[in-house]
Amino acid sequence: MGELKIQFLAFEGCPLADAARRTLDDALASLNLSSYEVIDLLGPDTPEDLRGWGSPTILINGRDVTGGDQGGGVSCRVYPGPSKVPDARMIIERIRREAAN
């Protein structure tokens, strides 16, 4: 697989962050990957260009795993579907697409 930058963006207290992180961990494990950067959206050192994403967000090489766009500020983010977070299949597909570029 090519070079990948995987980022998990969330803030403490986000009700969907744990579920999204478990799904990300499962997706990465199925690809024999494990490394990603965890970014606290409310942290003082968080770059301004990341602060507009909702929590939780998964970025692969700077692109949202769902193909969504950055919002106007930090907020809770709810995804379509029963789990309300991106599913592992979607994450795997995005990683494969980015790795092929």
C-alpha positions, -999 to +999 in steps of 0.1 A: +000+000+000+011+035-007+018+062+019-012+069+040-020+096+065-049+085+086-064+109+111-091+104+137-107+137+148-129+140+178-134+158+210-139+145+246-176+138+253-186+131+218-212+104+220-202+087+187-164+089+190-158+055+207-180+037+181-162+054+152-128+046+167-137+009+171-149+008+135-117+024+123-096+000+144-115-030+129-111-017+093-074-011+098-069-045+114-085-062+084-058-044+062-030-052+086-026-015+095-028+000+130-012+034+130-032+066+129-031+101+144-057+110+170-065+147+170-085+165+198-106+190+179-107+212+209-070+209+218-049+241+219-024+226+194-049+215+168-043+232+135-070+257+124-075+238+091-088+208+111-111+226+135-140+228+111-146+191+110-174+175+131-167+149+157-160+121+149-143+125+115-119+101+098-095+116+072-074+095+048-047+117+032-067+147+042-100+135+026-131+126+046-137+089+046-173+095+034-164+121+008-180+148+029-169+184+032-156+202+062-182+222+081-181+256+095-170+247+130-166+220+156-198+201+162-211+166+168-213+146+136-239+119+129-235+097+098-264+081+079-270+044+088-279+024+118-246+028+137-244+066+129-207+062+122-189+052+090-189+014+085-157-006+082-164-013+045-165+024+037-132+030+055-115+001+038-126+013+003-114+048+010-080+035+022-076+013-009-085+042-032-061+065-015-033+039-015-038+034-052-031+071-059 
